[in-house]
Amino acid sequence: MTWDDFGLTLVIAFAAQGAMMFLTNGRSLVVMGVSQLVYIVPLVVYYLRKNRRDAAVGVGIFAGVTLLLNAACIGLVSTNFS
């Protein structure tokens, strides 16, 4: 991954998260998986079009890990504070 790719990823990620926070009045933690799809799918398509299959697979793997960690944290918070 080059610095240009990293910068593109950050811009898309911050834009997606910012939009989701605005749309959900700050409750975007619950819809983290949806907001993640907003920038992960275009990023994977971008890498596949650039013939960077390894980068696309890496993005997909880390998106899955992030989704699982978010689900675990939401489960912990919701069971401890409800």
DAWO-V727332 format. One record per helix or strand. SS is the DSSP state (~ for helix, > for strand). FROM is the first residue (numbers start at 0). LEN is the number of residues. If there is no record, write none. Layout:
ss=(SS	SS)
from=(FROM	FROM)
len=(LEN	LEN)
This chain:
ss=(~	~	~)
from=(2	31	52)
len=(21	18	28)
